[in-house]
Amino acid sequence: MISNQILQNTIDGLKGISRVELSVMDLDGKEVASTMDMNSCSKAAVEFATSPADSQEIQGYQYFKIYDEQQLEYILIAAGTGEDVYMVGKMVAFQIQNLLVAYKERFDKDNFIKNLLLDNLLLVDIYSRSKKLHIQTDVSRVVMIVESSNGKDNNALELARSHCGTNTNDFVTAVDENNVIVVKELSESDTAREMEKAARGLENFLNKEGIKDVRIAYGTVIHEIKEVSRSYKEAKMALDVGKIFFDERSIIAYSELGIGRLIYQLPIPLCKLFIREIFDGKSPDEFDEETLTTINKFFENSLNVSETSRQLFIHRNTLVYRLDKLQKSTGLDLRVFEDAITFKIALMVVKYMKYMETFEY
């Protein structure tokens, strides 16, 4: 439940304060963490573990039992005799015992959040376990998924935990090998701005810690703990759809996906049929670079001919000529709203198909 490294760091710090040598052994007499070699005490530790005493002095060493919910877990040995060493040993044993409780609670909460995200819990279990773990059920939350080129390398999970550690009501976990998940509690006011700020702060922190190419996606705000899995599914979709249609953005919200989230759910055969029917077997992204630039700029300016020609540094008549030429080759006039919508959707469908092709190889 608690790592040997954490135990080692704990007794190293306590030794630095008390100047008392310490060793933590398991019930078989093996050193788990130690500030000096006390392997000579191994046999005595095993014998002490079976004795009824909770503390005992043996050959100049102080022995203490450390319990986890009435179950004997470790033997602590403090080097030296006297009341001061005994007092230090009692305090260290108490500290480690509290650590065991804290880490067990964290493990239980982490396990609960994972099952909550994956929708593996019955409704009655969600509320009963929330109560037992002291997790509020009726506060505003949002699920964020963090992905990077490092995956979960470079301690991305622990770094995210340390960044969110100032708010004990946030949960940081992982349900697969690729992403870190943050279940963030929000205040009642201005949640949209708060979500963006939280995502941007986490991205900047991870970048400074050496985690590169960070992408963060988040779902919609939920107000009941039972809806956490929905926000998680939305964040997953936002992450995937963002890579297709918003690849230049490092942070994307589910609410910003627009028509992209509908296209993402279309079967590929239907997409191919749509392109074939509209463009007679051709692909709308096979036009030359000049035509594609004109199309994209025309869409950016909401089909405004004057503004588009100004930004492209071309005469209005030149732009009209290009649009007429495009109409002859495709049968779609981008100056007509319905045709413009069809063409825009077609471009997005082609982009989606090309993205999905990368998973076929």
LUMVEX-821607 format. One record per atom (N, C-alpha, C): residue in three letters; x, y, z. Coordinates in steps of 0.1 Angstrom, whole numbers, plus 2048, in hexadecimal, padded with zeros to 3 digits. Example, Ala and Ser with C-alpha at 12.3 -4.5 7.8 and 13.67 -1.06 7.14 Angstrom:
<sites>
ala8847C784Eala87B7D384Eala8847DF84Eser8807EA847ser8897F5847ser88180084F
</sites>
This chain:
<sites>
met8087F4800met800800800met80980D800ile81380C808ile81C818809ile82A813804ser83181B7FCser83D8167F6ser849817800asn85380E7FDasn85F80E805asn86681C805gln8658227F9gln86C82F7F7gln86683A800ile859839802ile85284380Bile856840819leu85783481Dleu85B83082Aleu86A83582Dgln872833822gln880837824gln881846825asn87A84D81Dasn87A85C81Easn87586182Bthr86B85A831thr86685E83Ethr87085C849ile87685084Aile87F84E855ile88C856853asp890859847asp89C861844asp89986F84Agly88D874847gly88988284Dgly88888285Cleu883877862leu881877870leu88F874877lys89886D870lys8A586C876lys8AD879876gly8AB88186Bgly8B188E86Agly8AC897876ile8A089587Aile89B89E885ile89F898893ser89E88B894ser8A08858A2ser8AF8808A4arg8B687E899arg8C487889Aarg8C486A8A0val8B986389Eval8B88558A2val8B784D896glu8BF842896glu8C083988Bglu8B383088Bleu8AD82E87Fleu8A082787Fleu8A081C874ser898812876ser89780786Cser88980286Dval883800861val8767FA860val8777EC859met8727E2860met8737D485Bmet8657CE859asp8647C5850asp8587BE84Easp8577B2858leu84D7AA858leu84B7A0863leu854794861asp85B794856asp865789853asp87378E857gly87479A85Cgly88179F861gly8897A5855lys8837A884Alys88B7AE83Flys8897BD840glu8957C483Dglu8947D383Eglu88C7D8832val8837E1835val87B7E882Cval8807F6829ala8857FC834ala88B80A833ala89480B83Fser89F81283Eser8A8813849ser8B281E847thr8B6825852thr8C082F852thr8CE82A855met8CF81D859met8DB81685Cmet8D980785Basp8E3800859asp8E27F1858asp8DE7EB866met8D27E5867met8CE7DF873met8CA7D0870asn8D07CA866asn8CC7BC863asn8CF7B386Eser8D87B7877ser8DB7AE883ser8CF7AD88Ccys8C57B688Bcys8B97B6893cys8AE7AE88Dser8B17A8881ser8A67A187Aser89F796882lys8A778E888lys8A2782890lys89978789Cala89F7928A3ala8987978AEala88B79E8AAala88A7A489Eala87E7AA899ala8737A0897val877794891val86D78988Eval86878489Bglu8707828A5glu86C77E8B2glu8637888B9phe8667958B8phe85E7A08BEphe8507A08B7ala85079D8AAala84379E8A3ala8397948A9thr83E7898AEthr83577E8B3thr8327808C2ser83978A8C8ser83778C8D6ser82A7948D9pro8257958E5pro81979D8E8pro81C7AC8EAala8297AF8EBala82C7BD8EEala82B7C68E2asp8287D38E4asp8277DC8D9asp8347E48D8ser83C7E48E2ser84A7EA8E2ser8537E28ECgln8607E28E9gln8697DB8F1gln8777DF8EEglu8807DF8F9glu88E7E18F7glu8957D48F6ile89D7D28ECile8A47C68EAile8B37C98E6gln8BC7C58EFgln8CA7C78ECgln8CE7D58E7gly8C87DF8EEgly8CC7ED8ECgly8C47F38E0tyr8BA7EC8DBtyr8B27F28D0tyr8A37F28D5gln89C7FC8D0gln88E7FE8D4gln8867F88C8tyr87C7EF8CBtyr8747E98C1tyr8657ED8C3phe85F7F08B7phe8517F58B8phe8497EE8ADlys83C7EB8B0lys8337E58A6lys82B7F089File82A7EF892ile8227F888Aile8167F1884tyr80A7F6886tyr7FE7EF882tyr7F77F6877asp7F07EE86Fasp7E77F4865asp7D97EE867glu7D07F686Dglu7C37F1871glu7C47E4879gln7CB7E5884gln7CC7DA88Egln7D47CE888gln7D97CF87Cgln7E17C5876gln7F07C9877leu7F87C087Dleu8077C487Eleu80D7C4870glu8137D086Dglu8197D285Fglu8287D285Ftyr82E7DA868tyr83C7DC869tyr8427DB877ile84F7D9878ile8567DB885ile8607E7883leu85F7F088Cleu8687FC88Cleu8737FA897ile87F7FC893ile88B7FB89Cile89180989Dala89380D8A9ala89B81A8ACala8A78168B3ala8B381B8AEala8C08188B4ala8C28218C1gly8C581A8CCgly8C88218D8gly8BE81E8E3thr8C28218EFthr8BA81F8FBthr8B682C901gly8AE82C90Bgly8AB838912gly89D83D90Eglu898847916glu88B84C914glu889854907asp89485B904asp8938638F7asp89185B8EBval8998508EAval8988478DEval88B8408DEtyr88683C8EAtyr8798368EBtyr86E83F8E6met86F84C8EAmet8658568E6met8658588D7val8718598D2val87385B8C3val86D8508BCgly8708438C0gly86B8378BAgly85C8378BAlys85583B8C5lys84783B8C6lys8418458BCmet8478508BBmet84385B8B1met8448568A3val84F8508A0val85284B892val84784088Fala845837898ala83B82C896ala82D832893phe82A83C89Bphe81D843899phe81C84A88Cgln827850888gln82785787Bgln82584D86File82D842870ile82B838865ile81E832865gln818830870gln80A82A871gln80083386Basn80284086Dasn7F984A867asn7FB84B857leu808849853leu80A848845leu80383C83Eleu803831845leu7FC825840leu7EE82883Eval7E882F847val7D9832847val7D783C83Bala7DF84683Aala7DD850830ala7DF84A822tyr7E9842820tyr7EB83C813tyr7E183280Flys7DB82B819lys7D1821817lys7C4829812glu7C1834819glu7B683C815glu7B7841807arg7C4846804arg7C684B7F6arg7C58407ECphe7C98347EFphe7C78287E6phe7B98257E4asp7B18257EFasp7A38227EEasp79C82D7E6lys79F83A7E7lys7998447E0lys79D8437D1asp7AA8407CEasp7AE83E7C1asp7A78337BAasn7A58287C1asn79E81C7BBasn78F8207B8phe78A8277C2phe77C82C7C0phe77A8357B4ile78383F7B2ile7828487A7ile78484179Alys78D837799lys79082F78Dlys783828789asn77D821792asn77081A78Fasn76582478Cleu765830792leu75B83A78Fleu75C83F780leu76984177Cleu76C84676Fleu76783B764leu76A82F767leu76782475Eleu75981F75Fasp751826767asp743822769asp74181476Dasn749810777asn74980277Casn741800789leu73A80B78Dleu73480A79Aleu72580C799leu71D8057A2leu70F8077A2leu70C8147A9leu70181A7A7leu6FD8277ACleu6FE8277BCval6F981C7C2val6F981B7D0val70781A7D6asp7108147CEasp71E8127D3asp7258207D2ile7228287C8ile7288357C6ile72683D7D2tyr71A83E7D7tyr7178477E2tyr71B8417EFser71A8347F1ser71F82E7FEser72E82F7FFarg73582D7F5arg74482E7F5arg74883C7F6ser7418457F0ser7458547F1ser744858800lys739854806lys737857814lys74285181Dlys74684581Alys75083E822lys75E845820leu760849814leu76D84F811leu76D85F813his762864818his76187281Bhis76387B80Eile75C877803ile75D87E7F7ile74F8847F4gln74F8917F2gln7428987F0gln73C8937E3thr72F8927E3thr72888D7D7thr7218977CEasp71F8A37D4asp7178AD7CDasp71F8BA7CAval72C8B97C7val7338C57C3val7368C57B4ser73A8D07AFser73D8D17A0ser74B8CC79Darg74C8C3793arg7588BD790arg75A8BC781val7668BB77Cval7688B876Eval7748AE76Cval7738A6762val77E89C760val7878A1755met7948A2758met79E8A674Emet7A789A74Bile7AB89873Eile7B488D73Aile7C1894735val7CC89073Aval7D9895737val7E188B72Fglu7E588F723glu7ED88671Aglu7FA88D716ser805886715ser81188C711ser819882709ser824887702ser82C87E6FAser834874703asn834878710asn83B86F71Aasn83286471Fgly82586571Cgly81B85B722gly81B85E731lys81D854739lys81E856748lys82C85574Dasp836857743asp844857747asp84786474Fasn853865754asn85787175Basn84E875766asn84886A76Casn84086D778asn835876776ala82F87676Aala82487F766ala81887E770leu815872774leu80A87077Eleu80D87778Bglu819874790glu81D87A79Dglu81E88A79Cleu82388E791leu82589D78Fleu8178A378Fala80D89D788ala8008A2788ala7FA8A2796arg7FD89879Darg7F88977ABarg7FE8A27B4ser80B8A57B2ser8118AF7BAser80B8BD7B6his8088BF7A9his8038CC7A5his7F58CE7AAcys7ED8C37ABcys7DF8C47AFcys7DE8C27BEgly7EA8BF7C5gly7EA8BC7D3gly7E58C77DCthr7E58D37D8thr7E08DE7E0thr7D18DD7E3asn7CA8D67DAasn7BC8D57DCasn7B98C67DEthr7B78C27EBthr7B58B47EFthr7A88AE7E9asn7A08B77E3asn7938B17DEasn7948AD7CFasp7A08B07C9asp7A38AB7BCasp7A989D7BCphe7A68957B2phe7AB8887B1phe7B38867A4val7BF8807A5val7C787E79Aval7CA86F799thr7C786978Ethr7C985A78Cthr7CC85777Eala7CC84A77Bala7CE84576Dala7C783876Cval7C0836760val7B982975Eval7BF822752asp7C982774Basp7D0820741asp7DF824741glu7E6820737glu7F5822737glu7F882F730asn7EF83772Basn7F2842723asn7EF850729asn7E4851731asn7E085E735asn7DF85F744val7E086B749val7DD86F757val7CF876758ile7C8872762ile7BA878763ile7B988076Fval7B388C76Eval7B189477Aval7A289777Bval79D893787val78F89678Aval78F8A3793lys78C8AE78Dlys78E8BB794lys7818C179Aglu7828C57A6glu7768CB7ACglu7778DA7A9leu76B8E07A6leu76A8EE7A1leu7618F67ABser7649037ABser75B90C7B3ser74E90E7ABglu7459147B2glu7379157ACglu7379207A1ser74092A7A1ser740935798ser74A93478Dasp746938781asp74F939775asp75792C773thr750921772thr757914770thr75E913763ala759919758ala76091874Bala76E91E74Carg76F92A752arg77C931753arg78592975Cglu77F924767glu78791C771glu78D90F76Amet785909762met78A8FD75Bmet796900752glu79490A74Aglu79F90E741glu7AC912748lys7AA919753lys7B591E75Blys7BC912762ala7B4908767ala7BA8FC76Dala7C28F4763ala7BC8F2757ala7C38EA74Dala7D08F1748arg7CF8FE746arg7DB906742arg7E690574Dgly7E2906759gly7EC906764gly7F38F8765leu7EB8ED763leu7F18E0763leu7FA8DE757glu7F68E374Cglu7FF8E1740glu80C8E8742asn80C8F5747asn8188FC749asn8218F5754phe81B8F075Ephe8238E9769phe82A8DD763leu8228D575Bleu8288C8756leu8338CC74Basn8318D6744asn83C8DA73Aasn8488DE741lys8478E674Clys8538EA754lys85A8DE75Aglu8528D375Dglu8588C7763glu85D8BD759gly85D8C174Cgly8638B9742gly8598B073Aile84C8B173Dile8428A9736ile83E8B172Alys8428AC71Elys8408B4712lys8348AF70Aasp8308B8700asp8248B66F8asp8188B26FFval8158B970Aval8098B6712val7FC8BB70Barg7F38B270Barg7E58B5706arg7DB8B2712ile7D28BB714ile7C98BA71File7BB8BB719ala7B28B271Cala7A48B3718ala79B8B1724tyr7908B8724tyr7878B772Ftyr7788B772Bgly7708B0733gly7628AF730gly75A8BA735thr74D8B8737thr7448C373Cthr7448C274Bval73F8CC751val73E8CD760val7338C4764ile7358BC76File72A8B3774ile7288B8783his71D8B5788his7198BA796his7168AF79Fglu7168A279Aglu7138977A2glu71F88D7A0ile7238867AAile72F87D7A9ile72C87179Flys71F86E79Elys71B863795lys71E866787glu71F873783glu721877776glu730879771val73987577Aval747877778val74B86F76Bser74686376Aser74985A75Eser745861751arg73A869751arg736870745arg74087A741ser74488274Bser74E88C748ser75B886743tyr75F87A748tyr76B873744tyr76986F735lys75E869731lys75C865723lys75C87171Aglu75787C71Fglu757889717glu76688D715ala76D88D71Fala77B89171Fala783888715lys78087B715lys78787170Clys7848756FEmet7778786FBmet77387B6EDmet77A8896E9ala77A8926F3ala78089F6F0ala78F89D6ECleu7968946F3leu7A48916F0leu7A688C6E2asp79E8826DEasp79F87D6D1asp79B8866C6val78F88C6C8val78A8966BEval7938A26BCgly7998A66C8gly7A28B16C7gly7AF8AF6BFlys7B38A26BFlys7BF89F6B7lys7BC89F6A8ile7AF89D6A4ile7AB89D696ile7A98AB691phe7A08B2698phe79B8BF693phe7A18CB69Aphe7A88C96A5phe7AE8D56ACphe7BD8D16B0asp7C48CC6A7asp7D18C76AAasp7DB8D26AEglu7D88DE6ABglu7E18E96AFglu7DF8ED6BDarg7D48E86C4arg7D18ED6D1arg7D68E26DBser7DB8E66E6ser7E08DD6F1ser7D58DB6FBile7CB8E36FCile7C08E2706ile7B38E36FEile7AA8D9700ile79D8D96F9ile7928D4703ala7878DB702ala77B8D770Aala7718D0701tyr76A8C7708tyr75F8BF700tyr7558C96FAser7528D3702ser7488DD6FDser74C8E56F0glu7598E46EDglu75E8EB6E1glu7608E36D5leu75C8D66D6leu75E8CD6CAleu7558D06BFgly7498D56C1gly73F8D86B7gly73C8CC6AEile73B8CE6A1ile7378C3698ile7428B8698gly74E8BB69Cgly7598B169Cgly7558A46A4arg74E8A66AFarg74A89A6B7arg7408926B1leu7388976A8leu72E88F6A0leu735887695ile73E88E68Eile746887683ile74E87C689tyr75487E695tyr75C87469Btyr75586769Egln74786869Fgln73F85C6A2gln73A855695leu73D85A68Aleu73885467Dleu741848679pro73B83E674pro74383266Fpro74A836662ile756831660ile75E834655ile757831648pro750826646pro74A823639pro74082E635leu73983363Fleu72F83E63Dleu73684B639cys74284E63Ecys74985963Bcys74E85862Clys75384D628lys75784B61Alys74C84C611leu740847614leu73584960Cleu73185760Aphe73185F615phe72E86D614phe73887560Bile74587260Cile74E879604ile74C8755F5arg74A8685F3arg7488635E5arg73C86A5DEglu73186B5E6glu7248715E1glu7268805DEile72D8875E7ile72E8955E6ile7388995DBphe7438925DBphe74F8975D2phe75288D5C7asp7488835C5asp74A87A5BAasp7578725BAgly75A86E5C6gly7678655C8gly77386D5CBlys77387A5C9lys77F8825CClys77F8865DBser78A88B5DFser78C88F5EDser78D89E5EDpro7868A55F6pro7868B45F7pro7948B95FBasp79D8B1600asp7AA8B6605asp7B48B45FAglu7B08B05EEglu7BA8AE5E3glu7BC8BA5DBphe7B58C55DEphe7B78D15D7phe7C58D75D9asp7C98E05D1asp7D78E65D2asp7D78EF5DEglu7E38F25E3glu7E48FA5EFglu7DE9075EFglu7DE90E5E3glu7D891B5E2glu7C991A5E4thr7C29105DEthr7B490E5E0thr7B090B5EEleu7B89025F4leu7B58FE602leu7B790A60Bthr7C1913609thr7C391F611thr7B792860Fthr7B392A603thr7A7932600thr79B92D608ile798920607ile78D91A60Dile78D91D61Casn798919623asn79A91A631asn798929636lys79E93262Elys79D940632lys78F945630phe788940626phe77A944624phe77193F62Fphe774933634phe76C92E640phe76F93664Cglu77C93A64Eglu78094165Aglu77994F65Basn77695464Fasn77096264Fasn76196164Cser75B955650ser74D954650ser747957642leu74D952637leu74995362Aleu748962625asn75096A62Basn751978627asn75B97A61Cval75697D610val75F97F604val76998A606ser76499660Aser76D9A160Bser77899F615glu77599A621glu77F99862Bglu78998D628thr784983621thr78D97861Dthr79797D613ser792984608ser79B98A5FEser7A5993604arg7A199B60Earg7AA9A4615arg7B599D61Cgln7B2992623gln7BB98B62Bgln7C5982622leu7BF97E616leu7C897760Dleu7D0980604phe7CE98D605phe7D59975FDphe7D29945EEile7C69915EAile7C298F5DCile7B69985D9his7B499B5CDhis7A89A35C9his79B99A5CBarg7919A15CEarg78499B5D0arg7809925C4asn7829975B8asn77F98F5ACasn7879825ABthr7939835B0thr79C9775B0thr79696C5B9leu7919705C5leu78B9675CEleu77E9615C8val77696A5C2val76A9655BBval76D95B5B1tyr77795E5A9tyr77B95459Etyr77F9475A4arg7869475AFarg78A93A5B6arg77E9335BBleu77593A5C0leu7699335C6leu76092E5BAasp7609355AFasp7589305A3asp75F92459Elys76C92459Dlys773918598lys77190C5A1leu77190E5AFleu76E9035B8leu7608FE5B6gln7569075B3gln7489035B2gln7478FA5A5lys74F8FD59Blys74E8F558Elys7538E7591ser75E8E6599ser7648D959Bser75D8D05A5thr7568D75AFthr74F8CF5B9thr7408D05B9gly73B8DA5B3gly72C8DC5B3gly7288E35BFleu7318E85C8leu72E8EE5D4leu7328FD5D3asp7299065D6asp72C9145D7asp72E9185E5leu73A91B5E9leu73D91E5F7leu73792B5FCarg7329335F3arg72B9405F7arg71C93D5FBval7189305F8val70A92C5FDval70C92460Aphe705928614phe707923621phe706913622glu6FC90D61Bglu6FB8FF61Cglu7068F8615asp70B8FD60Aasp7168F7603asp7238F960Bala724904612ala73090761Bala7308FC626ile7258FA62Cile7248F0637ile7288E2632thr7238DF627thr7268D1621thr7358D061Fphe73B8DA619phe7498DA616phe7518D9623lys74E8E162Dlys7558E263Alys7548D4641ile7488CE640ile7478C1647ile74F8B663Fala74F8B8632ala7578AE62Aala7668AF62Dleu76B8BB62Fleu7798BD633leu77C8B6640met7738B864Amet7748B2657met7738A3656val76A89D64Eval76988F64Dval776889647val77B88F63Dval78888A637val79388A642lys794895649lys79E896654lys79C88A65Etyr78F888661tyr78C87D66Btyr79086F665met78D86D658met791860652met7A085E652lys7A786964Elys7B686764Elys7BB86465Ctyr7B686B666tyr7BA868674tyr7B8859678met7AC854674met7A8847678met7B183D670glu7B5840664glu7BE83765Cglu7CB834664thr7CF83E66Cthr7DC83B673thr7DB83067Dphe7CF82C681phe7CD82168Bphe7CC814684glu7CB814677glu7C980866Fglu7D780166Ctyr7E280866Etyr7EF80366Btyr7F7800677
</sites>
